[in-house]
Amino acid sequence: MTPDTIVNDFRDALLGAGLTPPDHIEADGKVHRFSTNGKRSDAAGWYCLHLDGLPAGIFGDWRQGLTVTWCSKSDEAMTPAERAAMRETIRALLVQRQADQQRRQEQAKASAMQAWEAAGDCTGHPYLQRKGVHGYGLRQYGGLLMIPLRDTSGTLHSIQTITPDGDKRFQAGGRVRGCYHAIGKPAGVIVVCEGYATGASIHEVTGHAVAVAFNAGNLQAVAQALHRRCTGATLTCRSSWPLTTITPRRATPAWSRHSRPRYPWAAPWRYRCSTLADRLALPTSTTCTSCRGWRQ
């Protein structure tokens, strides 16, 4: 196989996982980042591809919690020696990726702390007014609404900012997985949901404590973290995406790189929260033009 063929096959693998690959793919064995939401400032996507020996690579999206390994040969076509070499290559790529991720997260954590301390209390913001909810534990810097992302120990790791027009952005390189924004104090029930406006609405209507996970790809990680820390609480997971059949507490399927759904965030519950949540709640339809998601 020629280098161009290998790169094209790797590009097809990214497309097959529901990611839009960058215009140019570097096959130099280093970690590279790219946008997965169409915004130039975004760097949620990442990949690492090498051509030495048996060409192999790894890629993913930290926003979705997605990690996929790739090899130029299928398992069936590999010799035992090639299979062992491929495992070593993938292991080395994972170590490199984890080191890069940790470095970026530590830098983002320090920047988030500085930005949070420089911001003032949130006394009113156009986004909150438009959504009809209050601000719980938020801050504001100029026109930016700031929502903290913390772990279960309360440590600040990153910040999500929202402009008056509703444009949302995460801290570049900041940790999202397993982090959330807490609204209210747990008293038997904790609701895990995606967005802040949804979480604030649920809290105001039910009085339950809420953990805002920010996106569907982070729901499982947040539910796992709360499951370990709040052992006596009832977890209720609420998604903005409807599904026709939900069966709680069934084993999570082992999604392979070939069987993984193209858009995993559109149907996360079958393999993300069903083994953790005591209750699963989803909107039954998205066809109603007057109701859009849980807030309405």
PyMOL commands that set and color helices and strands:
alter all, ss='L'
color gray80, all
select helices_A, chain A and resi 3-16+80-118+126-131+196-206+216-229+264-266
alter helices_A, ss='H'
color red, helices_A
select strands_A, chain A and resi 32-34+45-50+56-61+66-71+120-121+139-141+144-150+156-162+168-170+181-183+189-193+209-212+234-238+279-281
alter strands_A, ss='S'
color yellow, strands_A
deselect
rebuild
show_as cartoon
